[in-house]
Amino acid sequence: MAKEDILQQIEEMSVKDLAELVEMFEERFNVSAAAAAPVAVAVAPAEGGADAASETLKVVMTSSGQKKIQVIKEIKEITGKGLKDCKELADNLPAIIKEGVSNDEATSIREKLEAAGAEVELQ
């Protein structure tokens, strides 16, 4: 199968199917798609200028609280990472859940995590 054929099939996938495919790649090849994310985040502020860089935040979880499983599920939904990676984030605190996000997105993530029982700081 040609690479172009593979890309064509990927383009036709739903977001849910694509997320499952990424997870399958991560598990089968013992890699993480999240490793590429910091590069993309580092480039984005430069394109927007100095103002865009000052408006980005980090979402840092300081406690997973009493409902750790709910928090791990929420981290998975927010980050798209596998369960193992999400559990490691919940176990190794403080943990950066997401960085380089807008104020609105950071607030939304904080609300979701706090609703699941976590303690979160925006930096």
C-alpha positions as CSV (number, residue, x, y, z in Angstrom):
1,M,0.0,0.0,0.0
2,A,1.4,3.4,-1.0
3,K,1.8,6.2,1.5
4,E,-0.6,8.4,-0.3
5,D,-3.3,5.6,0.0
6,I,-2.7,5.5,3.7
7,L,-3.0,9.3,4.0
8,Q,-6.2,9.2,2.0
9,Q,-7.7,6.6,4.3
10,I,-6.7,8.6,7.4
11,E,-8.3,11.8,5.9
12,E,-11.6,9.9,5.7
13,M,-11.5,8.8,9.3
14,S,-13.6,10.3,12.1
15,V,-11.9,12.0,15.0
16,K,-12.8,9.1,17.3
17,D,-11.3,6.5,14.9
18,L,-8.2,8.6,14.4
19,A,-7.7,8.9,18.2
20,E,-8.0,5.2,18.5
21,L,-5.5,4.7,15.6
22,V,-3.0,7.0,17.3
23,E,-3.4,5.1,20.6
24,M,-2.8,1.8,18.7
25,F,0.4,3.3,17.2
26,E,1.6,4.4,20.6
27,E,1.0,0.9,22.1
28,R,2.3,-1.2,19.2
29,F,5.5,0.9,18.6
30,N,6.0,2.1,22.2
31,V,6.0,5.7,21.2
32,S,4.1,8.8,22.2
33,A,2.4,11.3,19.9
34,A,2.7,13.8,22.7
35,A,6.5,14.0,22.2
36,A,5.9,16.1,19.1
37,A,3.5,18.5,20.8
38,P,6.1,20.7,22.5
39,V,7.6,21.5,19.1
40,A,4.3,22.7,17.8
41,V,3.6,24.7,20.9
42,A,7.0,26.4,20.7
43,V,6.4,27.5,17.1
44,A,2.9,28.8,17.6
45,P,3.7,31.8,19.8
46,A,6.4,33.0,17.4
47,E,3.9,33.2,14.6
48,G,1.5,35.3,16.7
49,G,4.1,37.7,18.0
50,A,5.0,38.7,21.5
51,D,1.4,39.3,22.6
52,A,0.4,35.7,21.7
53,A,3.3,34.3,23.8
54,S,2.2,36.3,26.9
55,E,-1.4,35.0,26.7
56,T,-0.5,31.3,26.9
57,L,-0.8,29.4,30.1
58,K,0.2,26.0,31.6
59,V,-2.4,23.8,33.4
60,V,-0.6,22.2,36.3
61,M,-2.3,19.5,38.5
62,T,-1.1,19.7,42.1
63,S,-3.4,16.9,43.5
64,S,-5.4,14.1,42.0
65,G,-7.8,14.1,45.0
66,Q,-10.0,11.2,46.2
67,K,-11.4,10.3,42.8
68,K,-8.2,9.5,41.0
69,I,-9.8,7.2,38.4
70,Q,-12.2,10.0,37.3
71,V,-9.2,12.4,37.2
72,I,-7.2,10.0,35.0
73,K,-10.2,9.7,32.6
74,E,-10.5,13.4,32.4
75,I,-6.7,13.8,31.7
76,K,-7.1,11.2,28.9
77,E,-10.0,13.2,27.4
78,I,-8.1,16.5,27.6
79,T,-4.7,15.3,26.3
80,G,-5.6,12.4,24.1
81,K,-2.8,10.3,25.7
82,G,-3.0,6.7,26.6
83,L,-4.2,5.5,30.0
84,K,-0.7,4.6,31.1
85,D,0.6,8.1,30.4
86,C,-2.4,9.7,32.1
87,K,-1.9,7.5,35.2
88,E,1.8,8.6,35.3
89,L,0.7,12.2,35.2
90,A,-1.7,11.7,38.1
91,D,0.9,9.8,40.1
92,N,3.8,12.2,39.6
93,L,2.7,15.5,40.9
94,P,2.9,18.4,40.3
95,A,2.2,17.5,36.6
96,I,1.8,19.7,33.6
97,I,-1.4,18.6,32.0
98,K,-1.3,21.0,29.0
99,E,0.8,24.0,28.2
100,G,0.7,26.8,25.7
101,V,-3.1,27.1,25.9
102,S,-5.3,30.2,25.9
103,N,-6.8,31.6,29.1
104,D,-10.3,30.3,28.1
105,E,-9.0,26.8,27.3
106,A,-6.9,26.7,30.5
107,T,-10.0,27.7,32.5
108,S,-12.1,25.1,30.9
109,I,-9.5,22.4,31.6
110,R,-9.2,23.5,35.2
111,E,-13.0,23.3,35.6
112,K,-13.1,19.8,34.2
113,L,-10.3,18.5,36.4
114,E,-11.6,20.2,39.5
115,A,-15.1,18.7,38.8
116,A,-13.4,15.3,38.8
117,G,-11.8,16.1,42.1
118,A,-8.3,17.3,41.2
119,E,-6.5,20.5,42.4
120,V,-5.2,22.6,39.6
121,E,-3.1,25.8,39.1
122,L,-2.9,27.9,36.1
123,Q,0.6,29.3,35.4
